[in-house]
Amino acid sequence: MTNVAFEEISDSFSAEPPAPLPSRAEAARPWLRFWLKVIAFMIFCMVVVGGATRLTNSGLSITEWQPLLGVIPPLNASDWQAAFAKYQQSSQYKLQNLGMSLSQFQFIFWWEWAHRFLGRLIGIPFLAILAMGLTGRLERSQWPRTLALFVLLGLQGALGWYMVKSGLVDRVDVSQYRLAAHLTLAVLFFASVLWTIFSIGKRHVFPRNLDQWAALVIMALVLTQVAAGGFVAGLDAGQGYNTWPLMDGAWVPDGLSAMQPLWRNIFENALTVQFNHRAMAYLILILAVWHALRTFTLSGMLLVYAVLTQACIGILTLLLHVPIGVALIHQSGALLVVWAAVWNLHKKTKMAEPLMR
């Protein structure tokens, strides 16, 4: 036997066994990422349309909540008249829009209908993910997250109707508390979907060092800033004090604690609500710059750019007295900041080794 043949036989015994083929669920990970990205995009669109609904005062145009039948809009003149008649019983119509024409009603109706329609449409990719699970294409570790996301979607719809109800009696708009809760839950839903996308096949650690904790704190502050923005929108606080950097002629304006008890100022005083939103923006920007200089990573730098751009758009929105187009860019920018914060947190807490089933 030649030495070459002996070496070949020896190698056949010493060679490592071939790597196992990926399971059915692991092979389906790209499809799971695809459907989750579709959901994230749809949430993005839903939040932007929701902003337009708020800015056009359209949110109270549909006075009923019909989860299934509500997907069908008025199809003829009789249907439109019936929908208009229901709106005419609302406080908003009687106190603010008395004498509104049918065509004006149709304009605000379509904004609210589109917002609700997008919310329902998000259920379709969820059904696709459920089908993956029922056919063995969803890893066990993904089931709890998928179910949690589905619960968030249901809560968002219920909270949206709870918000609308607050404006149907004795008000011309919705409660700023419920609007802020509705917006914050939508953005939390968006962040949860993004985190699920980034976590597929990956492992994360609970923050252990200063940089990881900083990434988590910035993420929490960004979500808090979204809630603060909801109160700004709910009180139309951006319509006043349209100067920068001074506010009402001062760095710290008078009247921040005009209401009693003091906690009411945080949620009900338009001056305080806008001041807090400004202050929170400065704090997030300072922390993001500090974090990026410490870590000097792509995710950290991208987060700074997103926060800085968002701050500039916010200032422009304020100076221009909240035009719809610029305001919607500002709302879109908030979601991009959330994306950057989630990605940065993912990068800071991701473990080197992949997740094993």
C-alpha positions as CSV (number, residue, x, y, z in Angstrom):
1,M,0.0,0.0,0.0
2,T,1.4,3.3,-1.0
3,N,2.0,6.1,1.5
4,V,-0.6,8.3,-0.4
5,A,-3.3,5.6,0.0
6,F,-2.5,5.1,3.7
7,E,-2.7,8.9,4.3
8,E,-6.2,9.0,2.6
9,I,-7.5,6.1,4.8
10,S,-6.0,7.8,7.9
11,D,-7.7,11.1,7.0
12,S,-11.0,9.4,6.5
13,F,-11.0,8.3,10.1
14,S,-9.6,11.5,11.6
15,A,-11.7,14.0,9.6
16,E,-14.4,15.9,11.5
17,P,-18.0,14.9,10.9
18,P,-19.9,17.2,8.6
19,A,-21.8,20.0,10.2
20,P,-25.5,19.2,10.9
21,L,-28.0,20.6,8.5
22,P,-30.1,23.5,9.8
23,S,-33.5,22.5,11.2
24,R,-36.7,23.5,9.4
25,A,-37.2,26.4,11.7
26,E,-33.6,27.7,11.4
27,A,-33.9,27.5,7.6
28,A,-37.0,29.6,7.8
29,R,-35.4,32.5,9.7
30,P,-35.1,34.7,6.6
31,W,-38.9,34.4,6.1
32,L,-39.5,35.3,9.8
33,R,-37.2,38.4,9.4
34,F,-39.1,39.3,6.2
35,W,-42.6,39.2,7.8
36,L,-41.4,41.1,10.9
37,K,-39.9,43.8,8.7
38,V,-43.2,44.1,6.9
39,I,-44.9,44.5,10.3
40,A,-42.3,47.2,11.4
41,F,-42.9,49.1,8.1
42,M,-46.6,48.9,8.6
43,I,-46.3,50.2,12.2
44,F,-44.2,53.0,10.8
45,C,-46.9,54.0,8.3
46,M,-49.6,53.6,10.9
47,V,-47.9,56.0,13.3
48,V,-47.3,58.6,10.6
49,V,-50.9,58.4,9.4
50,G,-52.0,58.6,13.0
51,G,-50.0,61.8,13.3
52,A,-51.8,63.2,10.2
53,T,-55.1,62.1,11.7
54,R,-54.3,64.1,14.8
55,L,-53.1,67.2,12.9
56,T,-56.2,67.3,10.8
57,N,-58.5,66.7,13.8
58,S,-59.9,63.6,12.1
59,G,-59.7,61.2,14.9
60,L,-63.3,61.6,16.0
61,S,-64.9,61.3,12.6
62,I,-65.7,57.6,13.1
63,T,-67.8,57.3,16.2
64,E,-68.1,53.5,16.4
65,W,-65.6,50.7,16.9
66,Q,-66.3,47.7,14.7
67,P,-63.2,45.5,14.5
68,L,-64.5,43.5,11.5
69,L,-67.2,45.4,9.8
70,G,-65.4,48.7,10.2
71,V,-63.0,47.8,7.4
72,I,-65.8,48.5,4.9
73,P,-66.1,52.3,4.3
74,P,-69.3,54.0,3.2
75,L,-70.0,52.7,-0.4
76,N,-72.9,55.0,-1.5
77,A,-74.6,58.3,-0.7
78,S,-76.9,56.7,1.8
79,D,-74.0,55.2,3.7
80,W,-72.2,58.5,3.8
81,Q,-75.2,60.4,5.1
82,A,-75.6,57.8,7.8
83,A,-71.9,58.1,8.9
84,F,-72.2,61.9,8.8
85,A,-75.3,61.8,10.9
86,K,-73.5,59.9,13.6
87,Y,-70.7,62.4,13.6
88,Q,-73.1,65.2,13.9
89,Q,-74.1,63.9,17.3
90,S,-70.6,64.3,18.6
91,S,-69.4,67.2,20.7
92,Q,-66.7,68.0,18.2
93,Y,-69.2,68.7,15.5
94,K,-71.6,70.7,17.7
95,L,-68.9,72.8,19.3
96,Q,-66.2,73.1,16.6
97,N,-67.4,72.0,13.2
98,L,-71.1,73.0,13.2
99,G,-72.2,73.5,9.6
100,M,-69.4,71.3,8.1
101,S,-70.3,70.0,4.6
102,L,-70.4,66.3,3.6
103,S,-67.2,66.7,1.5
104,Q,-65.4,68.2,4.5
105,F,-66.5,65.3,6.6
106,Q,-65.3,62.8,4.0
107,F,-61.8,64.4,4.2
108,I,-61.5,63.8,7.9
109,F,-63.3,60.4,7.7
110,W,-60.7,59.0,5.2
111,W,-57.8,59.9,7.5
112,E,-59.3,58.1,10.4
113,W,-60.4,55.1,8.3
114,A,-56.9,54.8,6.8
115,H,-55.4,54.8,10.3
116,R,-57.7,52.1,11.5
117,F,-57.4,50.1,8.3
118,L,-53.6,50.0,8.6
119,G,-54.0,48.7,12.2
120,R,-56.2,45.8,10.9
121,L,-53.8,45.1,8.0
122,I,-51.0,44.4,10.4
123,G,-52.8,41.2,11.3
124,I,-52.1,39.7,7.9
125,P,-48.3,39.2,8.4
126,F,-49.0,37.9,11.9
127,L,-51.2,35.2,10.3
128,A,-48.2,34.4,8.0
129,I,-46.0,34.0,11.1
130,L,-48.6,31.9,12.8
131,A,-48.8,29.6,9.7
132,M,-45.0,29.2,10.0
133,G,-45.4,28.1,13.6
134,L,-48.1,25.6,12.9
135,T,-46.0,24.0,10.1
136,G,-42.9,23.7,12.3
137,R,-41.0,26.7,10.8
138,L,-40.9,28.8,14.0
139,E,-38.3,28.1,16.7
140,R,-39.6,27.5,20.2
141,S,-37.7,30.6,21.5
142,Q,-39.8,32.7,19.1
143,W,-43.2,31.6,20.2
144,P,-43.4,33.7,23.4
145,R,-42.2,36.8,21.5
146,T,-44.6,36.3,18.7
147,L,-47.5,35.9,21.1
148,A,-46.4,39.0,23.0
149,L,-46.3,41.0,19.8
150,F,-49.8,39.8,18.9
151,V,-51.0,40.9,22.4
152,L,-49.5,44.3,21.9
153,L,-51.3,44.7,18.6
154,G,-54.6,43.9,20.2
155,L,-53.9,46.2,23.1
156,Q,-53.0,49.0,20.7
157,G,-56.4,48.6,18.9
158,A,-58.3,48.6,22.2
159,L,-56.4,51.6,23.5
160,G,-57.0,53.5,20.3
161,W,-60.8,53.1,20.7
162,Y,-60.5,54.0,24.4
163,M,-58.7,57.2,23.3
164,V,-61.4,58.1,20.7
165,K,-64.2,57.5,23.3
166,S,-62.7,60.3,25.5
167,G,-63.4,62.8,22.8
168,L,-67.0,61.9,21.9
169,V,-68.6,63.4,25.0
170,D,-68.2,67.0,26.2
171,R,-64.9,67.5,24.4
172,V,-63.7,68.6,20.9
173,D,-60.6,66.4,21.0
174,V,-59.3,63.3,22.8
175,S,-57.7,63.2,26.2
176,Q,-53.9,64.0,26.1
177,Y,-53.4,61.2,28.6
178,R,-54.9,58.6,26.3
179,L,-53.3,60.0,23.2
180,A,-49.8,59.9,24.8
181,A,-50.5,56.3,25.9
182,H,-51.7,55.3,22.5
183,L,-48.6,56.8,20.8
184,T,-46.2,55.3,23.3
185,L,-47.7,51.8,23.0
186,A,-47.4,52.0,19.2
187,V,-43.7,53.0,19.4
188,L,-43.1,50.3,22.1
189,F,-44.7,47.9,19.7
190,F,-42.4,49.1,16.9
191,A,-39.3,48.8,19.1
192,S,-40.3,45.3,20.2
193,V,-40.7,44.2,16.6
194,L,-37.2,45.6,15.8
195,W,-35.7,43.9,18.8
196,T,-37.2,40.6,17.7
197,I,-35.8,41.0,14.2
198,F,-32.3,41.7,15.6
199,S,-32.6,38.8,18.1
200,I,-33.3,36.1,15.5
201,G,-30.4,33.6,15.9
202,K,-28.6,35.9,18.4
203,R,-28.0,36.0,22.1
204,H,-28.0,39.1,24.3
205,V,-26.7,39.7,27.7
206,F,-28.2,41.8,30.5
207,P,-26.2,45.1,30.7
208,R,-22.9,44.5,32.6
209,N,-20.8,47.6,32.0
210,L,-21.2,51.3,31.7
211,D,-21.6,51.4,27.9
212,Q,-24.3,48.7,27.9
213,W,-26.2,50.5,30.6
214,A,-25.8,53.8,28.8
215,A,-27.3,52.2,25.6
216,L,-30.3,50.9,27.7
217,V,-30.8,54.3,29.5
218,I,-30.8,56.1,26.1
219,M,-33.4,53.7,24.8
220,A,-35.6,54.3,27.8
221,L,-35.2,58.1,27.5
222,V,-36.1,57.9,23.8
223,L,-39.4,56.1,24.7
224,T,-40.0,58.6,27.5
225,Q,-39.5,61.4,24.9
226,V,-42.0,59.8,22.7
227,A,-44.5,59.9,25.5
228,A,-43.7,63.6,26.2
229,G,-44.3,64.3,22.5
230,G,-47.7,62.6,22.8
231,F,-48.6,65.2,25.5
232,V,-47.3,68.0,23.3
233,A,-49.6,66.8,20.5
234,G,-52.5,66.2,22.9
235,L,-52.4,69.7,24.3
236,D,-51.4,71.4,21.0
237,A,-48.4,72.7,23.0
238,G,-46.4,73.2,19.9
239,Q,-48.7,75.9,18.7
240,G,-47.4,78.3,21.4
241,Y,-44.0,79.6,22.4
242,N,-42.7,79.3,18.9
243,T,-39.2,80.7,19.6
244,W,-35.8,79.0,20.0
245,P,-33.5,78.8,21.9
246,L,-35.3,81.0,24.4
247,M,-38.8,80.0,25.4
248,D,-41.2,82.9,26.1
249,G,-38.2,85.2,26.3
250,A,-36.3,83.1,28.8
251,W,-34.2,80.0,29.2
252,V,-36.5,78.9,32.0
253,P,-39.9,80.6,31.5
254,D,-42.2,81.7,34.3
255,G,-45.3,79.6,34.8
256,L,-43.9,76.1,34.8
257,S,-45.5,75.4,38.1
258,A,-48.7,77.5,37.7
259,M,-51.1,74.5,38.3
260,Q,-51.8,72.9,41.6
261,P,-51.1,70.2,42.6
262,L,-47.6,70.5,41.0
263,W,-47.8,67.1,39.1
264,R,-50.6,68.4,36.9
265,N,-48.1,70.8,35.2
266,I,-46.2,67.8,33.8
267,F,-49.3,66.6,31.9
268,E,-51.7,69.5,31.6
269,N,-49.7,72.8,31.5
270,A,-48.9,73.4,27.8
271,L,-45.9,75.6,28.8
272,T,-44.4,72.9,31.0
273,V,-45.1,70.1,28.6
274,Q,-43.3,71.8,25.8
275,F,-40.4,72.9,28.1
276,N,-40.0,69.3,29.3
277,H,-40.0,68.0,25.7
278,R,-37.2,70.5,24.8
279,A,-35.2,69.6,27.9
280,M,-35.5,65.9,27.3
281,A,-34.2,66.4,23.7
282,Y,-31.1,68.2,25.0
283,L,-30.5,65.5,27.6
284,I,-30.8,62.7,25.0
285,L,-28.5,64.5,22.6
286,I,-25.8,65.0,25.2
287,L,-25.9,61.4,26.4
288,A,-25.8,60.1,22.8
289,V,-22.7,62.2,22.0
290,W,-21.0,61.1,25.2
291,H,-21.9,57.5,24.5
292,A,-20.7,57.7,20.9
293,L,-17.3,59.2,21.9
294,R,-16.8,56.5,24.5
295,T,-17.6,53.6,22.3
296,F,-16.7,55.0,18.9
297,T,-18.9,52.5,17.1
298,L,-21.0,52.8,14.0
299,S,-24.3,52.2,15.9
300,G,-23.3,54.9,18.4
301,M,-22.5,57.5,15.7
302,L,-25.6,56.7,13.8
303,L,-27.7,57.3,17.0
304,V,-26.1,60.7,17.4
305,Y,-26.9,61.7,13.8
306,A,-30.5,60.5,14.2
307,V,-31.0,62.4,17.5
308,L,-29.3,65.6,16.1
309,T,-31.4,65.5,12.9
310,Q,-34.6,64.9,14.9
311,A,-33.8,67.9,17.2
312,C,-33.2,70.2,14.2
313,I,-36.5,69.1,12.6
314,G,-38.3,69.6,15.9
315,I,-36.9,73.2,16.1
316,L,-38.0,73.8,12.6
317,T,-41.5,72.5,13.3
318,L,-41.8,74.8,16.3
319,L,-40.5,77.9,14.4
320,L,-42.9,77.3,11.5
321,H,-45.9,76.9,13.9
322,V,-46.3,73.1,13.2
323,P,-47.2,72.8,9.5
324,I,-48.5,69.4,8.8
325,G,-45.8,68.3,6.4
326,V,-42.9,69.2,8.7
327,A,-44.7,67.9,11.7
328,L,-45.1,64.5,10.0
329,I,-41.4,64.4,9.1
330,H,-40.7,65.1,12.8
331,Q,-42.9,62.2,13.8
332,S,-41.2,60.0,11.3
333,G,-37.9,61.1,12.6
334,A,-38.9,59.9,16.1
335,L,-39.4,56.4,14.8
336,L,-36.0,56.5,13.1
337,V,-34.4,57.6,16.4
338,V,-36.1,54.6,18.1
339,W,-34.7,52.3,15.4
340,A,-31.2,53.7,15.9
341,A,-31.5,53.3,19.7
342,V,-32.7,49.7,19.4
343,W,-30.0,48.8,17.0
344,N,-27.4,50.5,19.2
345,L,-28.6,48.5,22.2
346,H,-28.6,45.3,20.2
347,K,-25.0,45.9,19.1
348,K,-23.8,46.7,22.6
349,T,-25.4,43.7,24.3
350,K,-25.1,41.0,21.5
351,M,-23.0,38.0,22.4
352,A,-20.4,36.7,20.0
353,E,-21.7,33.2,19.8
354,P,-25.0,32.5,17.9
355,L,-28.1,31.2,19.6
356,M,-28.3,27.4,19.6
357,R,-31.6,25.7,19.5
